[in-house]
Amino acid sequence: AERYCITAMKAQMYGTIPCVIPTMALQDTVQFGKKVLKEEYLSSIIQMLDDSEGREATRKEMINGVKYNTWTDTVAKWRQLIG
């Protein structure tokens, strides 16, 4: 069970809006986009594809927000907690 998904973080950093079923590391690593149930997955992707304005707004917010939450930042936070 992963606790950190590098692929999901990089995807968000480079502008790919995730639509995921939130299991394992995806629960914590995916900060933007959509977290949906398995039954909602396909319809959620179609909604995202149909909403170009919403996609662009999310993309701008996501790229700026994720830049400051990299693996290096996570390690620094862990070091602070551990002491």
N, CA, C and O atoms as a Tinker XYZ file with bonds, in Angstrom:
   332  protein
     1  N      0.841000   -1.185000    0.000000    73     2
     2  CA     0.000000    0.000000    0.000000    64     1     3
     3  C      0.881000    1.242000    0.000000    63     2     4     5
     4  O      1.651000    1.473000    0.932000    81     3
     5  N      0.758000    2.026000   -1.046000    73     3     6
     6  CA     1.535000    3.258000   -1.156000    64     5     7
     7  C      0.998000    4.315000   -0.205000    63     6     8     9
     8  O     -0.204000    4.375000    0.055000    81     7
     9  N      1.886000    5.142000    0.308000    73     7    10
    10  CA     1.483000    6.284000    1.119000    64     9    11
    11  C      1.740000    7.599000    0.386000    63    10    12    13
    12  O      1.302000    8.658000    0.835000    81    11
    13  N      2.433000    7.533000   -0.715000    73    11    14
    14  CA     2.722000    8.730000   -1.501000    64    13    15
    15  C      2.810000    8.314000   -2.961000    63    14    16    17
    16  O      3.588000    7.423000   -3.301000    81    15
    17  N      2.044000    8.931000   -3.810000    73    15    18
    18  CA     2.021000    8.554000   -5.224000    64    17    19
    19  C      2.726000    9.633000   -6.043000    63    18    20    21
    20  O      2.142000   10.676000   -6.336000    81    19
    21  N      3.962000    9.385000   -6.406000    73    19    22
    22  CA     4.762000   10.346000   -7.157000    64    21    23
    23  C      4.111000   10.653000   -8.503000    63    22    24    25
    24  O      4.125000   11.803000   -8.944000    81    23
    25  N      3.549000    9.657000   -9.153000    73    23    26
    26  CA     2.916000    9.865000  -10.449000    64    25    27
    27  C      1.750000   10.849000  -10.337000    63    26    28    29
    28  O      1.606000   11.734000  -11.180000    81    27
    29  N      0.931000   10.704000   -9.320000    73    27    30
    30  CA    -0.205000   11.617000   -9.130000    64    29    31
    31  C      0.287000   13.030000   -8.851000    63    30    32    33
    32  O     -0.289000   13.993000   -9.358000    81    31
    33  N      1.333000   13.170000   -8.059000    73    31    34
    34  CA     1.872000   14.494000   -7.752000    64    33    35
    35  C      2.439000   15.153000   -9.005000    63    34    36    37
    36  O      2.170000   16.324000   -9.272000    81    35
    37  N      3.221000   14.401000   -9.772000    73    35    38
    38  CA     3.796000   14.959000  -11.001000    64    37    39
    39  C      2.708000   15.321000  -12.007000    63    38    40    41
    40  O      2.796000   16.354000  -12.671000    81    39
    41  N      1.694000   14.485000  -12.124000    73    39    42
    42  CA     0.596000   14.772000  -13.050000    64    41    43
    43  C     -0.048000   16.110000  -12.709000    63    42    44    45
    44  O     -0.308000   16.919000  -13.599000    81    43
    45  N     -0.304000   16.344000  -11.430000    73    43    46
    46  CA    -0.903000   17.604000  -11.002000    64    45    47
    47  C      0.042000   18.777000  -11.229000    63    46    48    49
    48  O     -0.395000   19.851000  -11.644000    81    47
    49  N      1.323000   18.587000  -10.964000    73    47    50
    50  CA     2.307000   19.654000  -11.142000    64    49    51
    51  C      2.394000   20.104000  -12.593000    63    50    52    53
    52  O      2.654000   21.276000  -12.868000    81    51
    53  N      2.176000   19.175000  -13.526000    73    51    54
    54  CA     2.309000   19.486000  -14.940000    64    53    55
    55  C      0.976000   19.742000  -15.628000    63    54    56    57
    56  O      0.928000   19.849000  -16.853000    81    55
    57  N     -0.119000   19.843000  -14.851000    73    55    58
    58  CA    -1.385000   20.285000  -15.410000    64    57    59
    59  C     -2.411000   19.223000  -15.753000    63    58    60    61
    60  O     -3.455000   19.540000  -16.323000    81    59
    61  N     -2.140000   17.973000  -15.422000    73    59    62
    62  CA    -3.122000   16.924000  -15.684000    64    61    63
    63  C     -4.086000   16.850000  -14.513000    63    62    64    65
    64  O     -3.683000   16.555000  -13.388000    81    63
    65  N     -5.349000   17.114000  -14.774000    73    63    66
    66  CA    -6.346000   17.118000  -13.707000    64    65    67
    67  C     -6.780000   15.682000  -13.435000    63    66    68    69
    68  O     -7.340000   15.026000  -14.314000    81    67
    69  N     -6.526000   15.192000  -12.228000    73    67    70
    70  CA    -6.858000   13.798000  -11.944000    64    69    71
    71  C     -8.341000   13.575000  -11.653000    63    70    72    73
    72  O     -9.023000   14.424000  -11.078000    81    71
    73  N     -8.799000   12.429000  -12.061000    73    71    74
    74  CA   -10.108000   11.907000  -11.673000    64    73    75
    75  C     -9.801000   10.499000  -11.183000    63    74    76    77
    76  O     -9.478000    9.618000  -11.979000    81    75
    77  N     -9.900000   10.286000   -9.876000    73    75    78
    78  CA    -9.441000    9.026000   -9.298000    64    77    79
    79  C    -10.473000    8.425000   -8.354000    63    78    80    81
    80  O    -11.354000    9.110000   -7.835000    81    79
    81  N    -10.331000    7.133000   -8.154000    73    79    82
    82  CA   -11.042000    6.437000   -7.097000    64    81    83
    83  C    -10.074000    6.467000   -5.917000    63    82    84    85
    84  O     -9.025000    5.826000   -5.979000    81    83
    85  N    -10.395000    7.195000   -4.841000    73    83    86
    86  CA    -9.430000    7.466000   -3.783000    64    85    87
    87  C     -9.085000    6.259000   -2.906000    63    86    88    89
    88  O     -9.724000    6.005000   -1.885000    81    87
    89  N     -8.077000    5.540000   -3.327000    73    87    90
    90  CA    -7.581000    4.418000   -2.539000    64    89    91
    91  C     -6.102000    4.647000   -2.245000    63    90    92    93
    92  O     -5.408000    5.337000   -2.993000    81    91
    93  N     -5.642000    4.077000   -1.178000    73    91    94
    94  CA    -4.243000    4.150000   -0.747000    64    93    95
    95  C     -3.687000    5.568000   -0.864000    63    94    96    97
    96  O     -4.277000    6.502000   -0.320000    81    95
    97  N     -2.577000    5.746000   -1.555000    73    95    98
    98  CA    -1.901000    7.039000   -1.610000    64    97    99
    99  C     -2.702000    8.110000   -2.330000    63    98   100   101
   100  O     -2.494000    9.298000   -2.086000    81    99
   101  N     -3.599000    7.724000   -3.196000    73    99   102
   102  CA    -4.381000    8.714000   -3.945000    64   101   103
   103  C     -5.267000    9.551000   -3.022000    63   102   104   105
   104  O     -5.598000   10.692000   -3.344000    81   103
   105  N     -5.647000    8.990000   -1.882000    73   103   106
   106  CA    -6.469000    9.731000   -0.925000    64   105   107
   107  C     -5.756000   10.994000   -0.463000    63   106   108   109
   108  O     -6.377000   12.047000   -0.323000    81   107
   109  N     -4.465000   10.890000   -0.230000    73   107   110
   110  CA    -3.690000   12.005000    0.313000    64   109   111
   111  C     -2.989000   12.821000   -0.763000    63   110   112   113
   112  O     -2.903000   14.043000   -0.644000    81   111
   113  N     -2.491000   12.182000   -1.800000    73   111   114
   114  CA    -1.658000   12.849000   -2.796000    64   113   115
   115  C     -2.469000   13.683000   -3.775000    63   114   116   117
   116  O     -2.016000   14.747000   -4.199000    81   115
   117  N     -3.652000   13.224000   -4.138000    73   115   118
   118  CA    -4.477000   13.983000   -5.080000    64   117   119
   119  C     -5.195000   15.083000   -4.305000    63   118   120   121
   120  O     -6.081000   14.817000   -3.492000    81   119
   121  N     -4.795000   16.315000   -4.572000    73   119   122
   122  CA    -5.362000   17.468000   -3.876000    64   121   123
   123  C     -6.384000   18.202000   -4.734000    63   122   124   125
   124  O     -7.230000   18.919000   -4.199000    81   123
   125  N     -6.324000   18.040000   -6.039000    73   123   126
   126  CA    -7.197000   18.741000   -6.976000    64   125   127
   127  C     -7.889000   17.717000   -7.857000    63   126   128   129
   128  O     -7.576000   16.529000   -7.793000    81   127
   129  N     -8.819000   18.165000   -8.671000    73   127   130
   130  CA    -9.535000   17.251000   -9.543000    64   129   131
   131  C    -10.703000   16.626000   -8.824000    63   130   132   133
   132  O    -11.347000   17.265000   -7.992000    81   131
   133  N    -10.980000   15.372000   -9.145000    73   131   134
   134  CA   -12.146000   14.700000   -8.567000    64   133   135
   135  C    -11.758000   13.375000   -7.945000    63   134   136   137
   136  O    -10.969000   12.607000   -8.496000    81   135
   137  N    -12.335000   13.130000   -6.782000    73   135   138
   138  CA   -12.239000   11.827000   -6.122000    64   137   139
   139  C    -13.652000   11.267000   -6.123000    63   138   140   141
   140  O    -14.559000   11.840000   -5.519000    81   139
   141  N    -13.832000   10.151000   -6.802000    73   139   142
   142  CA   -15.184000    9.630000   -7.026000    64   141   143
   143  C    -15.277000    8.146000   -6.694000    63   142   144   145
   144  O    -14.266000    7.457000   -6.555000    81   143
   145  N    -16.503000    7.675000   -6.573000    73   143   146
   146  CA   -16.751000    6.247000   -6.431000    64   145   147
   147  C    -16.597000    5.583000   -7.792000    63   146   148   149
   148  O    -16.700000    6.239000   -8.829000    81   147
   149  N    -16.354000    4.297000   -7.781000    73   147   150
   150  CA   -16.168000    3.542000   -9.023000    64   149   151
   151  C    -17.338000    3.756000   -9.986000    63   150   152   153
   152  O    -17.128000    3.894000  -11.191000    81   151
   153  N    -18.555000    3.784000   -9.469000    73   151   154
   154  CA   -19.747000    3.927000  -10.290000    64   153   155
   155  C    -19.837000    5.305000  -10.954000    63   154   156   157
   156  O    -20.516000    5.457000  -11.970000    81   155
   157  N    -19.158000    6.308000  -10.389000    73   155   158
   158  CA   -19.218000    7.685000  -10.892000    64   157   159
   159  C    -18.064000    8.032000  -11.818000    63   158   160   161
   160  O    -18.040000    9.119000  -12.396000    81   159
   161  N    -17.119000    7.132000  -11.965000    73   159   162
   162  CA   -15.859000    7.435000  -12.650000    64   161   163
   163  C    -16.060000    7.925000  -14.088000    63   162   164   165
   164  O    -15.600000    9.012000  -14.437000    81   163
   165  N    -16.722000    7.154000  -14.904000    73   163   166
   166  CA   -16.892000    7.504000  -16.315000    64   165   167
   167  C    -17.667000    8.808000  -16.488000    63   166   168   169
   168  O    -17.264000    9.668000  -17.271000    81   167
   169  N    -18.769000    8.960000  -15.770000    73   167   170
   170  CA   -19.557000   10.189000  -15.914000    64   169   171
   171  C    -18.770000   11.406000  -15.418000    63   170   172   173
   172  O    -18.939000   12.498000  -15.961000    81   171
   173  N    -17.929000   11.249000  -14.419000    73   171   174
   174  CA   -17.103000   12.359000  -13.927000    64   173   175
   175  C    -16.075000   12.787000  -14.962000    63   174   176   177
   176  O    -15.825000   13.981000  -15.128000    81   175
   177  N    -15.483000   11.840000  -15.652000    73   175   178
   178  CA   -14.521000   12.179000  -16.707000    64   177   179
   179  C    -15.229000   12.920000  -17.838000    63   178   180   181
   180  O    -14.708000   13.908000  -18.355000    81   179
   181  N    -16.397000   12.453000  -18.219000    73   179   182
   182  CA   -17.157000   13.110000  -19.286000    64   181   183
   183  C    -17.523000   14.537000  -18.876000    63   182   184   185
   184  O    -17.424000   15.454000  -19.690000    81   183
   185  N    -17.940000   14.733000  -17.633000    73   183   186
   186  CA   -18.261000   16.083000  -17.136000    64   185   187
   187  C    -17.039000   16.996000  -17.223000    63   186   188   189
   188  O    -17.143000   18.146000  -17.650000    81   187
   189  N    -15.889000   16.478000  -16.818000    73   187   190
   190  CA   -14.660000   17.274000  -16.869000    64   189   191
   191  C    -14.316000   17.650000  -18.308000    63   190   192   193
   192  O    -13.899000   18.779000  -18.571000    81   191
   193  N    -14.487000   16.720000  -19.234000    73   191   194
   194  CA   -14.184000   16.993000  -20.641000    64   193   195
   195  C    -15.126000   18.036000  -21.242000    63   194   196   197
   196  O    -14.734000   18.801000  -22.123000    81   195
   197  N    -16.356000   18.061000  -20.765000    73   195   198
   198  CA   -17.347000   19.010000  -21.271000    64   197   199
   199  C    -17.204000   20.412000  -20.681000    63   198   200   201
   200  O    -17.796000   21.358000  -21.200000    81   199
   201  N    -16.438000   20.560000  -19.618000    73   199   202
   202  CA   -16.334000   21.840000  -18.907000    64   201   203
   203  C    -14.948000   22.456000  -19.092000    63   202   204   205
   204  O    -14.120000   22.405000  -18.182000    81   203
   205  N    -14.694000   23.035000  -20.258000    73   203   206
   206  CA   -13.355000   23.565000  -20.542000    64   205   207
   207  C    -13.001000   24.749000  -19.638000    63   206   208   209
   208  O    -11.841000   24.877000  -19.246000    81   207
   209  N    -13.948000   25.609000  -19.298000    73   207   210
   210  CA   -13.670000   26.740000  -18.413000    64   209   211
   211  C    -13.306000   26.250000  -17.012000    63   210   212   213
   212  O    -12.345000   26.730000  -16.410000    81   211
   213  N    -14.066000   25.306000  -16.506000    73   211   214
   214  CA   -13.785000   24.736000  -15.189000    64   213   215
   215  C    -12.442000   24.031000  -15.154000    63   214   216   217
   216  O    -11.706000   24.122000  -14.172000    81   215
   217  N    -12.125000   23.321000  -16.243000    73   215   218
   218  CA   -10.838000   22.625000  -16.340000    64   217   219
   219  C     -9.687000   23.610000  -16.258000    63   218   220   221
   220  O     -8.730000   23.392000  -15.516000    81   219
   221  N     -9.775000   24.699000  -17.021000    73   219   222
   222  CA    -8.687000   25.678000  -17.039000    64   221   223
   223  C     -8.534000   26.370000  -15.686000    63   222   224   225
   224  O     -7.414000   26.624000  -15.243000    81   223
   225  N     -9.647000   26.675000  -15.032000    73   223   226
   226  CA    -9.587000   27.291000  -13.701000    64   225   227
   227  C     -8.939000   26.334000  -12.702000    63   226   228   229
   228  O     -8.091000   26.740000  -11.907000    81   227
   229  N     -9.340000   25.069000  -12.745000    73   227   230
   230  CA    -8.755000   24.061000  -11.857000    64   229   231
   231  C     -7.276000   23.886000  -12.155000    63   230   232   233
   232  O     -6.459000   23.793000  -11.238000    81   231
   233  N     -6.932000   23.842000  -13.429000    73   231   234
   234  CA    -5.533000   23.645000  -13.833000    64   233   235
   235  C     -4.638000   24.759000  -13.280000    63   234   236   237
   236  O     -3.568000   24.477000  -12.742000    81   235
   237  N     -5.064000   26.014000  -13.407000    73   235   238
   238  CA    -4.262000   27.139000  -12.902000    64   237   239
   239  C     -4.073000   27.043000  -11.394000    63   238   240   241
   240  O     -2.960000   27.194000  -10.891000    81   239
   241  N     -5.165000   26.791000  -10.674000    73   239   242
   242  CA    -5.091000   26.673000   -9.216000    64   241   243
   243  C     -4.218000   25.483000   -8.813000    63   242   244   245
   244  O     -3.412000   25.574000   -7.887000    81   243
   245  N     -4.389000   24.384000   -9.514000    73   243   246
   246  CA    -3.686000   23.154000   -9.191000    64   245   247
   247  C     -2.179000   23.303000   -9.389000    63   246   248   249
   248  O     -1.405000   22.942000   -8.502000    81   247
   249  N     -1.757000   23.822000  -10.525000    73   247   250
   250  CA    -0.326000   23.954000  -10.808000    64   249   251
   251  C      0.343000   24.834000   -9.757000    63   250   252   253
   252  O      1.431000   24.512000   -9.278000    81   251
   253  N     -0.295000   25.931000   -9.399000    73   251   254
   254  CA     0.277000   26.817000   -8.378000    64   253   255
   255  C      0.244000   26.184000   -6.996000    63   254   256   257
   256  O      1.177000   26.368000   -6.215000    81   255
   257  N     -0.807000   25.445000   -6.679000    73   255   258
   258  CA    -0.942000   24.843000   -5.361000    64   257   259
   259  C     -0.036000   23.658000   -5.131000    63   258   260   261
   260  O      0.459000   23.465000   -4.021000    81   259
   261  N      0.188000   22.867000   -6.145000    73   259   262
   262  CA     0.978000   21.646000   -5.984000    64   261   263
   263  C      2.474000   21.928000   -5.990000    63   262   264   265
   264  O      3.239000   21.163000   -5.402000    81   263
   265  N      2.906000   22.987000   -6.627000    73   263   266
   266  CA     4.332000   23.290000   -6.705000    64   265   267
   267  C      4.993000   23.278000   -5.334000    63   266   268   269
   268  O      6.157000   22.899000   -5.205000    81   267
   269  N      4.260000   23.688000   -4.319000    73   267   270
   270  CA     4.851000   23.838000   -2.998000    64   269   271
   271  C      4.630000   22.622000   -2.109000    63   270   272   273
   272  O      4.901000   22.673000   -0.909000    81   271
   273  N      4.151000   21.550000   -2.678000    73   271   274
   274  CA     3.944000   20.333000   -1.905000    64   273   275
   275  C      4.593000   19.159000   -2.636000    63   274   276   277
   276  O      3.910000   18.246000   -3.099000    81   275
   277  N      5.910000   19.201000   -2.730000    73   275   278
   278  CA     6.649000   18.159000   -3.419000    64   277   279
   279  C      7.122000   17.108000   -2.418000    63   278   280   281
   280  O      6.918000   17.255000   -1.213000    81   279
   281  N      7.741000   16.071000   -2.911000    73   279   282
   282  CA     8.275000   15.026000   -2.042000    64   281   283
   283  C      9.301000   15.617000   -1.075000    63   282   284   285
   284  O      9.344000   15.221000    0.089000    81   283
   285  N     10.109000   16.538000   -1.530000    73   283   286
   286  CA    11.103000   17.186000   -0.672000    64   285   287
   287  C     10.414000   17.914000    0.484000    63   286   288   289
   288  O     10.877000   17.857000    1.623000    81   287
   289  N      9.307000   18.596000    0.186000    73   287   290
   290  CA     8.546000   19.280000    1.233000    64   289   291
   291  C      7.983000   18.284000    2.243000    63   290   292   293
   292  O      7.986000   18.542000    3.447000    81   291
   293  N      7.506000   17.159000    1.750000    73   291   294
   294  CA     6.953000   16.127000    2.632000    64   293   295
   295  C      8.019000   15.585000    3.568000    63   294   296   297
   296  O      7.763000   15.401000    4.758000    81   295
   297  N      9.203000   15.329000    3.048000    73   295   298
   298  CA    10.310000   14.836000    3.880000    64   297   299
   299  C     10.668000   15.870000    4.942000    63   298   300   301
   300  O     10.915000   15.516000    6.095000    81   299
   301  N     10.696000   17.142000    4.561000    73   299   302
   302  CA    11.011000   18.209000    5.521000    64   301   303
   303  C      9.972000   18.242000    6.643000    63   302   304   305
   304  O     10.318000   18.429000    7.809000    81   303
   305  N      8.699000   18.060000    6.284000    73   303   306
   306  CA     7.646000   18.037000    7.304000    64   305   307
   307  C      7.820000   16.852000    8.244000    63   306   308   309
   308  O      7.639000   16.984000    9.454000    81   307
   309  N      8.174000   15.683000    7.683000    73   307   310
   310  CA     8.393000   14.504000    8.510000    64   309   311
   311  C      9.555000   14.741000    9.474000    63   310   312   313
   312  O      9.482000   14.379000   10.648000    81   311
   313  N     10.625000   15.350000    8.967000    73   311   314
   314  CA    11.782000   15.625000    9.824000    64   313   315
   315  C     11.413000   16.558000   10.958000    63   314   316   317
   316  O     11.906000   16.394000   12.074000    81   315
   317  N     10.557000   17.535000   10.698000    73   315   318
   318  CA    10.092000   18.429000   11.762000    64   317   319
   319  C      9.320000   17.659000   12.816000    63   318   320   321
   320  O      9.508000   17.870000   14.014000    81   319
   321  N      8.456000   16.771000   12.368000    73   319   322
   322  CA     7.648000   16.002000   13.308000    64   321   323
   323  C      8.475000   15.038000   14.142000    63   322   324   325
   324  O      8.224000   14.858000   15.334000    81   323
   325  N      9.456000   14.425000   13.510000    73   323   326
   326  CA    10.299000   13.430000   14.200000    64   325   327
   327  C     11.299000   14.107000   15.128000    63   326   328   329
   328  O     11.617000   13.608000   16.207000    81   327
   329  N     11.786000   15.265000   14.671000    73   327   330
   330  CA    12.691000   16.035000   15.533000    64   329   331
   331  C     14.097000   15.906000   15.197000    63   330   332
   332  O     14.946000   16.508000   15.854000    81   331
